[in-house]
Amino acid sequence: MKVLHVITDLDVGGAEQQLRLLLRRLPVPCEVLTLTSPGPVAEGIEADGTPVTHLGMTGNRDLTALPRLTRLIRDGGYDLVHTHLYRACVYGRVAARLAGVRAVVATEHSLGDAVIEGRRLTRGVRTLYRATERLGTATVAVSDTVAARLRRWGVPEQRIHVVPNGIEAHRFGFDPGARALVRTRLGLPLDAFVVGGAGRLVPGKRFDVLVRAVTQLPGVHLLLAGAGPERDMLRRMAEQFGSGDRIHLLGERDGAVDGAVDGAVGGTAEGAPDGRGAAGPDIPGLLSAIDVFVSPSPDEAFGLAVLEALASGLHVLYGSCPAVDELPADQAPGARHFGLNVHELATALRELRRQGPGRLPVPPVVRRYDIARSAEALMSVYEQALADTPARRGGPTAVPPRQGRAAALPPASVSLPDPARSPDPSPDPSPLSNR
C-alpha cells in the first residue's frame, strides 16, 4: 500500500502536527503534498524521512492547480490518497478520482457548528464540501462530535469513521527545571501565578475573553502562544487595561512534535515575547512554566491543546473540548468547562490562585488518546477503504469489495458545483476561502 497525504499547508498547526505524528507511526510508505506554505512542519516531516512536494498553489481559486495535482497523483502510482483540511479535501478528492486512485480518505480535523478551521461556514462552503465528499471512499472524524456534525450535513453513516487525534504524552510531562528556566528567560517571578493559552489568534478562538479576564487579576501573568490576525488587537487591549507588562504574546510556537523540554527556550525573532528580542518557550516549556491552562474557544472539533495541558498535570479551564466532554468526568478530573464570560473566567482563575493548584497526576484521558492508537485505527480505515474498492487497471491485485457498499465513483463522474447557484445569505468571497 502506497499512500499520498494531501494537505492545504504545513505551517505550525494542530492538523499539520497531527499529520507528522501519524507519519512516524503508519507502517506503509507515505509521501506528502502541500498545496501552499511548506512551512516548519514540512521541514520536520522531511527530517523524519518522508518526502514533501509543494504544489505551488497561488490562491483559493487557482484552478490550474487541479491538473497539476492530478498529474502528480497519477505519476506517483498511489493506492490511496488521504486529504487533510478543507481546501485540500476539495481539490484532492477531485484530483485523486481523475487520476484513477483506488481509494480516497479525508480527515475532517476542524468542523464546528458554525465555523470550519476557525472561519465562518457559508452555504457555498457546505455545497462544495458535500459535493466533493461524495467522491471519497471514507471520511474520518476526529471525534464523535464531528461525526454527528457530518451526519447532519448529509454524509452517509457508512462513510464516517471516528479516529480520534492523539498525542505523545511524554513530551508534555512537567519539568521543574524547564519551569524555572522559562520563567527566568521571560523575566517572570518564580512565585508568580501564570496562566497559559495556545492557538491561532483568530476571532473564533475568543482569546479576547482570556486577555480581559487576566487584566482583572492584579499580579497574574498570561503566556499566550500563537500567531494570527488578532495579535495586534490583543496587545492593544492589554495596554488599554494597563496590563501590557503582564500579557506576553509569544508568537507562533512549535513543540507538539519537536518540543523536547530540555530545549524549552527556543524559537525565532517573530516569536519573541512582546517583541523584546528574547526567545520564547516551545509548547512543552510553556506548559511547564504555567499554573493553569485556558482554552476559551466555544467551538472545537477535538481539543488537542487541552489534552496536552492535561498531560502536563495542569488544571484546565475550557470552553469546548469534545475529547473531554465525550468521556465520563473521572477521565479528566482537572478539566472544567466554563461559559464564554469574562467574569466567570476571572472568578475561576482567582479561585485557583487562592487554592494554589499545584500539579495533578496525568489523568486517564491522556492515555486514551495515545498517537499509536490513532495510527492503528487509521490503518484499519485504509484497509477497509481498499477492500471496498476495485483495483486500478494494471494496478495491484484487488481486494474483493464487501457487499452492501457502493464502489468508488469513476473519474467521469467528477463535477464541481457552482456556488453562485446556492447563494449564502451573507457575503462570502469564495467557498474555498478556508485555509
C-alpha positions as CSV (number, residue, x, y, z in Angstrom):
1,M,0.0,0.0,0.0
2,K,1.4,3.4,-1.0
3,V,-0.3,6.5,0.4
4,L,-0.2,10.2,-0.6
5,H,-1.3,12.7,2.0
6,V,-2.6,16.0,0.6
7,I,-2.8,18.9,3.0
8,T,-3.6,22.6,2.5
9,D,-0.4,23.9,4.1
10,L,2.3,22.8,6.5
11,D,2.6,25.8,8.8
12,V,2.5,25.2,12.5
13,G,-1.0,24.0,13.5
14,G,-2.9,21.1,15.1
15,A,-3.8,19.3,11.9
16,E,-0.3,19.7,10.5
17,Q,1.4,18.5,13.6
18,Q,-1.0,15.6,13.8
19,L,-0.1,14.5,10.3
20,R,3.6,14.5,11.2
21,L,2.9,12.4,14.3
22,L,0.9,9.9,12.3
23,L,3.5,9.6,9.6
24,R,6.0,8.5,12.2
25,R,3.8,5.5,13.0
26,L,2.0,4.4,9.9
27,P,3.5,1.1,8.7
28,V,3.2,1.9,5.0
29,P,5.2,4.0,2.5
30,C,3.8,7.6,2.6
31,E,4.5,10.8,0.8
32,V,3.1,14.3,1.5
33,L,1.9,17.1,-0.9
34,T,1.1,20.5,0.4
35,L,-0.9,22.9,-1.7
36,T,0.7,26.0,-0.2
37,S,3.1,27.2,2.5
38,P,5.7,24.4,3.1
39,G,6.5,25.8,6.5
40,P,8.3,24.5,9.5
41,V,6.2,21.3,9.8
42,A,7.2,20.4,6.2
43,E,10.9,20.7,7.3
44,G,10.2,18.4,10.2
45,I,8.4,15.8,8.1
46,E,11.3,15.8,5.6
47,A,13.7,15.5,8.5
48,D,11.8,12.4,9.6
49,G,12.4,10.9,6.2
50,T,9.0,11.4,4.4
51,P,9.2,13.3,1.1
52,V,7.2,16.5,0.8
53,T,6.2,18.1,-2.5
54,H,5.0,21.7,-2.8
55,L,2.3,22.2,-5.4
56,G,2.8,26.0,-5.5
57,M,-0.9,26.9,-5.5
58,T,-1.2,30.7,-5.7
59,G,-4.7,31.3,-4.4
60,N,-8.0,29.8,-3.4
61,R,-9.3,29.8,-7.0
62,D,-6.1,28.7,-8.7
63,L,-7.8,26.1,-10.9
64,T,-4.6,25.4,-12.7
65,A,-3.6,23.5,-9.5
66,L,-6.2,20.8,-10.3
67,P,-4.5,19.3,-13.5
68,R,-1.0,19.7,-11.8
69,L,-2.3,17.8,-8.7
70,T,-4.0,15.2,-10.9
71,R,-0.8,14.6,-12.8
72,L,1.4,14.3,-9.7
73,I,-1.1,11.8,-8.2
74,R,-1.3,9.7,-11.4
75,D,2.5,9.7,-11.8
76,G,3.0,8.6,-8.2
77,G,1.1,5.4,-8.6
78,Y,-0.6,5.7,-5.2
79,D,-3.1,3.1,-3.9
80,L,-4.7,5.6,-1.6
81,V,-4.9,9.4,-1.2
82,H,-5.6,10.9,2.2
83,T,-6.7,14.6,2.3
84,H,-6.5,17.0,5.2
85,L,-8.1,20.4,5.7
86,Y,-10.9,21.9,3.6
87,R,-9.2,23.2,0.5
88,A,-7.0,20.1,0.2
89,C,-10.1,17.9,0.6
90,V,-12.0,19.7,-2.2
91,Y,-9.1,19.7,-4.7
92,G,-7.6,16.4,-3.5
93,R,-10.7,14.3,-3.8
94,V,-11.4,15.5,-7.3
95,A,-7.8,15.1,-8.5
96,A,-7.5,11.6,-7.0
97,R,-10.6,10.5,-8.8
98,L,-9.4,12.0,-12.1
99,A,-6.1,10.2,-11.5
100,G,-7.9,6.8,-11.0
101,V,-6.8,6.2,-7.4
102,R,-8.4,3.2,-5.8
103,A,-9.4,4.8,-2.5
104,V,-9.7,8.4,-1.2
105,V,-9.8,9.1,2.6
106,A,-10.3,12.5,4.1
107,T,-9.9,13.6,7.7
108,E,-12.2,16.3,9.0
109,H,-9.9,18.0,11.5
110,S,-11.8,21.2,12.4
111,L,-15.5,21.2,11.7
112,G,-17.5,23.3,14.2
113,D,-21.2,24.1,14.3
114,A,-20.7,27.5,12.8
115,V,-17.1,27.5,11.6
116,I,-14.6,25.4,9.8
117,E,-10.9,25.8,10.5
118,G,-11.7,28.9,12.5
119,R,-13.7,30.6,9.7
120,R,-17.4,31.1,9.2
121,L,-19.3,28.4,7.5
122,T,-21.3,29.5,4.5
123,R,-23.8,27.9,2.2
124,G,-21.2,27.9,-0.6
125,V,-18.7,26.1,1.6
126,R,-21.2,23.5,2.6
127,T,-22.3,22.9,-1.0
128,L,-18.8,22.4,-2.3
129,Y,-17.8,20.2,0.7
130,R,-20.8,17.9,0.3
131,A,-20.4,17.6,-3.5
132,T,-16.7,16.6,-3.3
133,E,-17.2,14.4,-0.2
134,R,-19.3,12.1,-2.4
135,L,-16.1,11.4,-4.4
136,G,-14.4,9.9,-1.3
137,T,-14.4,6.4,-0.1
138,A,-14.3,7.3,3.6
139,T,-14.4,10.4,5.8
140,V,-12.6,10.4,9.1
141,A,-13.9,12.5,12.0
142,V,-11.6,13.3,14.9
143,S,-14.3,13.0,17.5
144,D,-17.9,11.8,17.9
145,T,-18.9,15.4,17.9
146,V,-17.5,15.9,14.4
147,A,-19.1,12.7,13.2
148,A,-22.5,13.9,14.4
149,R,-21.9,17.2,12.5
150,L,-21.0,15.3,9.3
151,R,-24.2,13.2,9.6
152,R,-26.3,16.4,9.9
153,W,-24.6,17.6,6.8
154,G,-25.9,14.5,5.0
155,V,-22.7,12.5,4.9
156,P,-23.8,8.8,4.9
157,E,-23.2,6.9,8.1
158,Q,-21.3,4.1,6.4
159,R,-18.6,6.5,5.1
160,I,-17.9,8.1,8.5
161,H,-15.2,6.6,10.7
162,V,-14.1,8.1,14.1
163,V,-10.4,8.2,14.6
164,P,-9.5,10.5,17.5
165,N,-6.5,12.7,17.4
166,G,-3.5,11.6,19.5
167,I,-0.5,13.0,21.3
168,E,2.9,11.8,22.6
169,A,2.1,12.4,26.3
170,H,5.7,12.0,27.5
171,R,6.7,15.2,25.5
172,F,4.5,17.3,27.7
173,G,5.4,15.9,31.1
174,F,6.1,18.6,33.8
175,D,9.7,19.5,34.2
176,P,10.6,21.8,37.2
177,G,13.9,22.7,35.6
178,A,12.2,23.9,32.4
179,R,9.7,25.8,34.6
180,A,12.4,27.8,36.3
181,L,14.4,28.3,33.0
182,V,11.4,29.6,31.0
183,R,10.3,32.0,33.8
184,T,13.8,33.3,34.2
185,R,14.3,33.9,30.4
186,L,10.9,35.6,30.2
187,G,11.5,37.8,33.2
188,L,8.7,36.3,35.3
189,P,8.9,36.0,39.1
190,L,9.4,32.4,40.1
191,D,6.4,32.7,42.5
192,A,4.1,34.5,40.1
193,F,0.7,32.9,39.2
194,V,0.9,32.4,35.5
195,V,-1.9,31.5,33.1
196,G,-1.3,29.9,29.7
197,G,-3.1,29.6,26.4
198,A,-2.2,28.5,22.9
199,G,-3.8,28.5,19.5
200,R,-4.4,30.6,16.3
201,L,-5.1,34.2,17.2
202,V,-8.4,34.4,15.2
203,P,-11.8,35.7,16.4
204,G,-13.3,32.2,16.8
205,K,-10.8,31.2,19.4
206,R,-12.0,34.1,21.7
207,F,-8.6,34.9,23.3
208,D,-10.0,38.3,23.9
209,V,-12.0,36.8,26.8
210,L,-8.8,35.3,28.2
211,V,-6.9,38.6,28.0
212,R,-9.7,40.6,29.5
213,A,-10.0,38.1,32.4
214,V,-6.3,38.3,33.2
215,T,-6.3,42.1,33.2
216,Q,-8.8,41.9,36.1
217,L,-6.4,39.9,38.2
218,P,-3.5,42.1,39.6
219,G,-0.1,40.3,39.6
220,V,-1.3,37.5,37.3
221,H,0.7,36.9,34.1
222,L,-0.5,35.4,30.8
223,L,1.7,33.5,28.4
224,L,-0.2,33.2,25.1
225,A,1.4,31.2,22.2
226,G,0.1,31.6,18.7
227,A,0.0,33.8,15.6
228,G,-2.8,35.3,13.7
229,P,-4.7,38.5,12.7
230,E,-5.9,39.3,16.3
231,R,-2.4,39.6,17.8
232,D,-2.2,43.4,17.5
233,M,-5.7,43.8,18.8
234,L,-4.9,41.7,21.8
235,R,-1.8,43.7,22.5
236,R,-3.7,46.9,22.3
237,M,-6.4,45.5,24.6
238,A,-3.8,44.6,27.2
239,E,-2.2,48.0,27.1
240,Q,-5.6,49.7,27.2
241,F,-6.3,48.0,30.5
242,G,-2.8,48.8,31.9
243,S,-1.6,45.2,31.7
244,G,0.8,45.3,28.8
245,D,3.7,44.1,31.1
246,R,1.7,41.1,32.2
247,I,0.3,39.8,28.9
248,H,3.0,38.1,27.0
249,L,2.3,37.3,23.4
250,L,4.8,34.7,22.4
251,G,4.0,34.3,18.7
252,E,4.0,31.0,16.8
253,R,5.3,28.1,18.9
254,D,6.4,24.7,17.8
255,G,6.6,21.7,20.1
256,A,3.7,19.3,19.5
257,V,6.3,17.1,17.8
258,D,9.7,18.6,18.4
259,G,9.3,20.1,21.8
260,A,11.9,18.4,23.9
261,V,11.7,20.1,27.3
262,D,15.4,20.2,27.8
263,G,15.4,22.8,25.0
264,A,12.4,24.6,26.3
265,V,13.5,28.1,25.5
266,G,13.9,28.5,21.7
267,G,12.3,30.0,18.7
268,T,12.6,32.8,16.3
269,A,12.6,36.5,16.5
270,E,9.0,36.5,15.4
271,G,8.1,34.5,18.5
272,A,9.9,36.8,20.9
273,P,7.7,37.8,23.8
274,D,6.2,41.2,23.2
275,G,8.9,41.8,20.5
276,R,11.6,42.5,23.1
277,G,14.1,40.1,21.5
278,A,14.3,37.2,24.0
279,A,13.2,33.9,22.5
280,G,10.1,32.3,23.9
281,P,9.3,28.8,25.0
282,D,8.0,26.0,22.9
283,I,4.7,24.4,23.9
284,P,6.1,21.8,26.4
285,G,8.3,24.6,28.0
286,L,5.3,26.9,28.2
287,L,3.1,24.2,29.9
288,S,5.8,23.5,32.5
289,A,6.1,27.3,33.2
290,I,2.4,28.0,33.8
291,D,0.0,27.2,36.7
292,V,-3.3,26.8,34.8
293,F,-4.2,26.4,31.1
294,V,-7.2,28.1,29.5
295,S,-8.8,27.3,26.1
296,P,-11.6,29.8,25.7
297,S,-12.8,28.6,22.2
298,P,-16.5,27.8,22.3
299,D,-16.5,25.6,19.2
300,E,-13.8,22.9,18.9
301,A,-13.6,19.7,16.9
302,F,-11.4,17.8,19.4
303,G,-9.3,19.9,21.8
304,L,-5.6,18.9,21.3
305,A,-4.3,21.9,23.3
306,V,-6.4,20.9,26.3
307,L,-5.1,17.3,26.1
308,E,-1.5,18.5,26.0
309,A,-2.1,20.6,29.1
310,L,-3.6,17.7,31.0
311,A,-0.6,15.6,30.1
312,S,1.5,18.3,31.9
313,G,-0.6,17.8,35.0
314,L,-2.3,21.2,34.7
315,H,-5.7,22.4,35.8
316,V,-7.6,23.3,32.6
317,L,-10.5,25.7,32.0
318,Y,-12.1,25.3,28.6
319,G,-15.0,26.5,26.5
320,S,-15.2,23.4,24.3
321,C,-13.3,20.1,24.2
322,P,-15.0,17.1,22.7
323,A,-12.0,14.9,23.7
324,V,-13.0,15.5,27.3
325,D,-16.8,16.1,27.0
326,E,-17.4,12.8,25.3
327,L,-15.9,10.8,28.2
328,P,-17.0,10.3,31.9
329,A,-15.9,13.1,34.2
330,D,-13.5,10.9,36.1
331,Q,-11.3,10.6,32.9
332,A,-10.2,14.2,33.3
333,P,-10.8,15.5,36.8
334,G,-8.6,18.5,36.3
335,A,-10.6,19.9,33.4
336,R,-13.5,22.2,34.0
337,H,-15.9,23.8,31.5
338,F,-16.7,27.5,31.7
339,G,-19.1,29.7,29.7
340,L,-17.9,32.4,27.4
341,N,-17.9,35.0,30.1
342,V,-15.1,37.2,31.3
343,H,-16.4,37.5,34.8
344,E,-16.8,33.7,35.1
345,L,-13.3,33.0,33.9
346,A,-11.8,35.6,36.1
347,T,-13.6,34.2,39.1
348,A,-12.4,30.6,38.3
349,L,-8.8,31.8,37.9
350,R,-9.0,33.8,41.1
351,E,-10.2,30.7,43.0
352,L,-7.5,28.5,41.5
353,R,-4.9,31.1,42.5
354,R,-6.2,31.2,46.1
355,Q,-6.0,27.4,46.3
356,G,-2.5,27.2,44.8
357,P,-3.4,24.5,42.3
358,G,0.0,22.6,42.1
359,R,0.4,19.7,39.6
360,L,-2.1,16.9,39.2
361,P,-1.4,13.3,38.2
362,V,-1.8,12.7,34.5
363,P,-5.4,11.7,34.0
364,P,-6.7,8.6,32.2
365,V,-8.0,10.7,29.2
366,V,-4.4,11.3,28.2
367,R,-3.6,7.6,27.9
368,R,-6.8,7.0,26.0
369,Y,-5.6,9.4,23.2
370,D,-2.2,8.0,22.5
371,I,-1.0,8.6,19.0
372,A,0.0,5.0,18.4
373,R,-3.7,4.0,18.9
374,S,-4.7,6.7,16.4
375,A,-2.3,5.4,13.8
376,E,-3.6,1.8,14.3
377,A,-7.2,2.9,13.9
378,L,-6.3,4.9,10.8
379,M,-4.7,1.8,9.2
380,S,-7.9,-0.1,9.7
381,V,-9.7,2.7,7.8
382,Y,-7.2,2.4,5.0
383,E,-7.5,-1.4,4.8
384,Q,-11.3,-1.2,4.7
385,A,-11.3,1.5,2.1
386,L,-9.1,-0.5,-0.2
387,A,-11.1,-3.7,0.4
388,D,-14.3,-1.8,-0.6
389,T,-13.0,-0.5,-3.9
390,P,-11.7,-2.3,-7.0
391,A,-8.1,-2.1,-8.1
392,R,-7.0,0.2,-10.8
393,R,-6.5,-1.4,-14.2
394,G,-2.9,-2.6,-14.3
395,G,-2.5,-1.8,-10.6
396,P,-2.2,-4.0,-7.5
397,T,-4.3,-7.1,-7.1
398,A,-7.8,-6.0,-6.0
399,V,-9.3,-6.9,-2.6
400,P,-12.9,-8.1,-3.3
401,P,-15.3,-5.4,-2.3
402,R,-17.7,-6.0,0.6
403,Q,-21.4,-6.4,0.0
404,G,-23.6,-3.5,0.6
405,R,-21.0,-0.8,-0.2
406,A,-21.0,1.3,-3.3
407,A,-17.9,1.2,-5.5
408,A,-15.9,4.4,-5.9
409,L,-17.2,6.9,-8.5
410,P,-15.4,6.7,-11.8
411,P,-13.4,9.7,-12.9
412,A,-16.0,10.7,-15.5
413,S,-18.5,11.5,-12.7
414,V,-16.3,14.3,-11.3
415,S,-18.0,17.7,-11.4
416,L,-17.8,20.8,-9.2
417,P,-21.0,22.8,-8.3
418,D,-21.3,26.5,-9.0
419,P,-21.5,28.0,-5.5
420,A,-23.2,31.1,-7.1
421,R,-26.3,28.9,-7.6
422,S,-26.5,28.4,-3.9
423,P,-26.1,31.9,-2.5
424,D,-25.2,32.5,1.1
425,P,-27.3,34.9,3.0
426,S,-24.2,36.8,4.0
427,P,-21.3,37.9,1.8
428,D,-18.5,35.4,1.2
429,P,-15.8,36.0,-1.4
430,S,-15.1,32.3,-2.0
431,P,-16.3,28.9,-0.8
432,L,-12.6,28.0,-0.9
433,S,-11.6,30.8,1.5
434,N,-10.9,28.4,4.4
435,R,-7.2,27.7,4.6
